[in-house]
Amino acid sequence: MKVLYVISGVTGMTGNELVRQLLNQEEDEVKIIGFDNFYASSIDTVADCLDDERFDFYEYDLNNKEEMNKIKSFVLESKDCFDEVVYINCAAVVHTEHFYKVYETYETNVVSMNDFLSQAIEVGAEKYINCSTSEIYSMNSWNEDGGVKESDFITMADAEHSQRTSYATGKLLTEFFMKDAVDNGKIKGCSIRFANVYSKNEKLPKHIIPHIINSFINDGEVTLLENSKKNCRTFLNNYDSCSAVLALAKTDSALDGTIYNVATDEEISIIDLTKLIAKKMGIDEPVIKFEGYRESDPERRLLSTEKIRTRTDWEPIIDLDKGLDECLENYLNLGE
């Protein structure tokens, strides 16, 4: 099958790994139209793919209507050569430091996501994958029955508790756009709630794992939030998060407009994570300091992945031990 993929946020954590996996697979003949404005990434993440004639990159902004019309024209010019057109929205104002920026998160994560979905429908794309977030679970991020399910009711913090939740609220709204489009027969698609994704290729220490590693490398110690004294998380390797996107995109029966959790069940406390990384770095007695506090930060985030495992053949293949080894090898090499 010949498939045209249109990917927003293509140099971000999810987008760049999707490109790599698509170019390395042999099942389909693929073409990728990808764009990014480098809000929280750089061209370096796809540097190894730029010379591949199957990948066309554009430095475009999802919020720029003129540039998005150009993407639409590129798709219309090419689509007749393909059996299927798949849109994947990876653009998101992410990283905790941006969660509190209400206007930026609203524009990109809500308005422009819906515009991108509308474009997919207008060009006659068969499928649209909406990358959402487990932040939506907010204060109900776990239960005692194997993790919170997509069908469970959620309890979100509001503006009285933390502006952070504006990010999650916006992402939740995109899931309604997605389901409405599918329910009305306009397109096939779904939303994906990722939980604590990490990558060996992260260039900046924005997430907790690269923050810990880079802190030990540069400072010989780690400073964590006060929340970290209690918090536990599961960590999903970026390879596995992207393989889940592609598993869903290739499973028509799963594209019913609903939501899929994508996570692992390897729960670990932030303190134990820090000590594990230190041990792997040969640090016997790691210095851990605490400073600052984050509002509306759930103590645990444990998600059930029964739904995606039942409806597709996806399962994570990179456990935390292996994933941390890959991160350490990459970050230590960058420092040489």
C-alpha atoms as one frame of an Amber mdcrd trajectory, in Angstrom:
protein
   0.000   0.000   0.000   1.128   3.568  -0.744   0.465   5.889   2.189   0.906
   9.649   2.479   1.492  10.830   6.050   1.028  14.459   7.066   2.631  15.111
  10.455   2.524  18.302  12.516   5.145  18.946  15.182   7.416  16.645  13.239
  10.652  17.609  15.010   9.139  17.127  18.458   9.611  14.004  20.531   6.785
  12.020  18.953   7.054  13.435  15.452  10.725  12.776  14.803  10.540   9.171
  15.984   7.445   8.582  13.840   9.409   9.706  10.790  12.214   7.321  11.629
   9.917   4.348  12.168   7.945   5.051   8.990  11.079   5.329   6.861  12.500
   2.124   8.347   9.401  -0.037   7.898   8.994  -2.151   4.779   5.290  -2.950
   4.846   4.118   0.163   2.981   5.501   2.608   0.455   5.406   5.887   2.339
   5.726   9.602   1.751   5.879  12.060   4.666   4.976  15.739   4.639   6.138
  17.107   7.983   6.343  20.560   9.484   7.335  22.286  12.716   7.980  25.813
  13.998  10.683  24.708  16.504   8.712  26.049  19.492  10.160  23.327  21.713
  12.494  21.418  19.388  15.036  21.844  16.617  15.874  20.548  13.152  18.605
  18.409  14.722  16.055  15.775  15.725  15.369  14.842  12.087  18.823  15.632
  10.671  19.372  11.958   9.829  16.165  11.883   7.751  16.381  15.111   5.742
  18.200  13.567   2.794  15.560  10.881   2.352  13.438  11.788  -0.676  10.411
  10.251   1.032  10.451  12.999   3.683   9.556  16.610   2.862  10.145  19.002
   5.771   8.777  22.537   6.079   9.497  25.107   8.773   5.844  25.985   9.178
   3.661  26.944  12.124   0.409  25.073  12.782  -1.098  28.410  13.845  -0.226
  30.154  10.562  -3.197  29.849   8.212  -1.215  30.810   5.104   1.385  28.134
   5.759  -1.298  25.551   6.542  -2.970  26.353   3.229   0.342  25.534   1.568
   0.381  22.163   3.332  -3.155  21.605   2.103  -2.056  22.376  -1.471   0.885
  19.964  -1.206  -1.463  17.215  -0.055  -4.017  17.870  -2.806  -1.259  17.808
  -5.430   0.019  14.444  -4.186  -2.917  12.513  -2.778  -4.032  10.851  -6.020
  -0.747   8.946  -6.108  -1.520   7.239  -2.797  -3.967   4.636  -1.559  -4.409
   6.374   1.777  -3.764   9.729   3.434  -3.124   9.784   7.187  -2.890  12.942
   9.280  -1.086  12.743  12.627  -1.239  15.748  14.935   1.850  15.754  17.151
   1.967  19.523  17.626   1.445  20.499  21.240   2.636  23.167  23.623   4.344
  20.660  25.878   6.863  20.503  28.716   5.690  21.482  32.185   7.161  24.963
  31.861   4.607  25.714  29.100   1.550  24.134  30.753   0.703  27.409  32.496
   0.691  29.511  29.302  -3.044  29.558  28.725  -3.140  31.456  25.442  -0.354
  29.464  23.763  -1.817  26.132  24.796  -5.303  27.163  23.661  -4.184  28.410
  20.251  -2.041  25.414  19.368  -3.710  22.570  21.214  -7.347  23.529  20.618
  -7.927  25.948  17.735  -5.177  24.777  15.418  -5.724  21.095  16.210  -9.320
  21.475  15.056  -8.207  23.412  11.963  -5.769  20.618  11.125  -8.563  18.077
  11.580 -10.803  20.142   9.316  -8.057  20.221   6.696  -7.717  16.447   6.850
 -11.451  16.115   6.227 -11.417  18.689   3.396  -8.619  16.939   1.482 -10.333
  13.572   1.875  -7.840  11.985   4.239  -8.899   8.571   5.448  -7.491   8.846
   8.989  -6.537  11.329  11.692  -4.583  10.452  14.825  -4.871  12.986  17.643
  -2.000  12.868  20.117  -3.464  13.843  23.474  -2.078  13.528  27.012  -2.499
  11.660  30.280  -2.502  15.077  31.979  -6.251  14.889  31.363  -6.597  12.441
  34.241  -5.343  15.214  36.513  -6.227  14.314  40.102  -7.611  10.841  39.183
  -4.463   9.429  37.629  -4.580   5.974  39.187  -6.721   3.379  40.878  -6.103
   0.072  42.614  -7.444  -2.115  39.780  -4.524  -2.048  37.377  -4.599   1.602
  36.424  -7.142   4.200  35.376  -9.129   3.307  32.252 -10.264   5.511  29.411
 -13.883   4.926  30.433 -13.359   6.043  34.045 -14.713   9.382  35.165 -12.076
  12.034  35.752 -11.663  14.716  38.405  -9.759  17.692  37.068  -8.316  20.612
  38.957  -9.677  23.986  37.842  -8.490  27.603  37.842  -8.937  27.783  41.615
  -6.246  25.132  42.009  -3.792  25.562  39.148  -3.498  27.186  35.733  -1.539
  24.091  34.744  -4.777  22.229  34.082  -5.641  24.608  31.232  -3.311  22.467
  29.112  -5.184  19.288  30.012  -8.571  20.949  29.505  -7.595  22.016  26.008
  -6.376  18.554  25.124  -9.605  17.076  26.469 -11.589  19.305  24.114  -9.609
  17.991  21.125 -10.830  14.505  21.990 -14.408  15.748  21.596 -13.546  17.200
  18.164 -12.082  13.846  17.187 -15.050  11.786  18.295 -17.547  14.165  16.714
 -15.786  13.916  13.346 -15.795  10.112  13.475 -19.362   9.842  14.774 -20.522
  11.984  11.852 -18.715   9.802   9.311 -16.242  12.475   8.240 -13.050  10.510
   8.941 -11.628   7.584  10.877  -9.494   8.366  13.886  -8.813   8.282  17.590
  -7.083  10.126  20.409  -4.087   8.837  22.342  -3.278   9.682  25.954   0.459
   9.217  26.420   1.915   8.853  29.907   5.347  10.269  30.772   7.138   9.706
  27.492  10.934   9.917  27.431  13.487   9.604  24.658  17.198   8.942  24.333
  17.268  11.734  21.736  16.040  14.617  23.894  18.446  17.497  23.401  17.351
  19.604  26.371  16.740  18.471  29.972  13.055  19.427  29.977  11.677  16.136
  31.308  12.586  14.379  34.530  14.901  11.663  33.156  17.201  13.966  31.147
  17.020  16.482  34.017  18.368  13.897  36.456  21.094  12.665  34.110  22.245
  16.142  33.086  22.197  17.354  36.701  24.506  14.541  37.778  26.779  15.177
  34.795  26.978  18.963  35.189  26.438  19.555  38.902  27.180  16.257  40.621
  23.793  16.492  42.352  20.079  16.688  41.538  17.473  19.222  42.639  13.898
  17.931  42.556  10.548  19.466  43.421   9.134  18.834  46.898   6.429  16.787
  45.137   9.084  14.228  44.266   9.248  13.022  47.862   5.911  11.263  47.242
   5.393  11.071  43.484   5.446   7.828  41.497   5.265   7.492  37.729   5.472
   5.008  34.891   7.773   5.918  32.006   7.070   5.152  28.355   9.935   4.971
  25.884   9.413   7.121  22.810   9.950   4.159  20.528   6.973   2.419  22.109
   4.754   5.507  22.113   5.310   5.935  18.375   4.817   2.261  17.596   1.431
   2.630  19.330   0.506   5.526  17.019   1.322   3.423  13.976  -0.423   0.330
  15.350  -3.617   2.344  15.737  -3.238   4.024  12.340  -3.035   0.605  10.716
  -6.016  -0.862  12.613  -9.196   0.492  11.038 -11.447  -1.201  13.574  -9.757
   0.742  16.389 -10.338   4.133  14.752 -13.750   4.696  16.281 -13.165   8.190
  17.635 -12.438   7.013  21.149  -9.428   7.314  23.440  -6.498   4.961  23.986
  -4.108   4.986  26.913  -0.503   4.338  25.936   1.748   3.653  28.908   3.643
   0.975  30.790   2.911  -0.616  34.156   6.493  -0.264  35.504   5.721   2.143
  38.319   8.645   3.729  40.143   8.990   6.587  42.625  10.897   9.668  41.477
  13.340   9.128  44.352  13.991   5.515  43.315  14.307   6.625  39.683  16.966
   9.119  40.711  18.838   6.507  42.725  18.617   3.997  39.860  20.091   6.482
  37.404  22.815   7.370  39.901  23.699   3.692  40.328  23.957   3.257  36.565
  26.297   6.270  36.510  28.501   4.801  39.239  27.337   7.243  41.913  27.042
   5.361  45.208  25.630   8.140  47.386  23.697  10.579  45.177  23.051  14.068
  46.510  19.361  14.868  46.133  17.990  18.290  47.058  14.419  19.559  47.027
  13.211  22.989  46.011   9.863  24.326  44.796   6.394  22.847  44.651   4.043
  22.142  41.734   0.299  22.538  42.193  -2.173  19.905  40.970   0.554  17.307
  40.520  -0.873  13.796  41.104   1.105  11.567  43.431   0.742   8.649  41.040
   0.026   8.219  37.342  -0.866   4.631  36.563  -2.835   3.925  33.385  -4.493
   0.759  32.143  -3.475  -0.211  28.590  -5.919  -3.091  28.292  -7.906  -1.324
  25.568  -5.089  -0.761  23.063  -3.599  -4.189  23.772  -6.995  -5.788  23.087
  -7.778  -3.861  19.905  -4.311  -3.854  18.317  -1.164  -5.965  18.478   0.734
  -3.205  20.324   2.755  -3.781  23.434   5.791  -1.908  24.792   9.112  -3.623
  24.112  11.617  -1.307  25.815  11.549  -1.617  29.595  12.797   1.144  31.884
  16.135  -0.531  32.543  16.977  -0.745  28.852  15.566   2.696  28.127  17.690
   4.331  30.823  20.793   2.591  29.496  20.072   4.041  26.046  19.555   7.524
  27.495  22.768   7.362  29.487  24.786   6.164  26.530  23.452   9.004  24.399
  23.788  11.804  26.955  27.238  10.729  28.095  28.400  10.624  24.480  27.007
  14.117  23.882  29.154  15.378  26.734  32.384  14.014  25.321
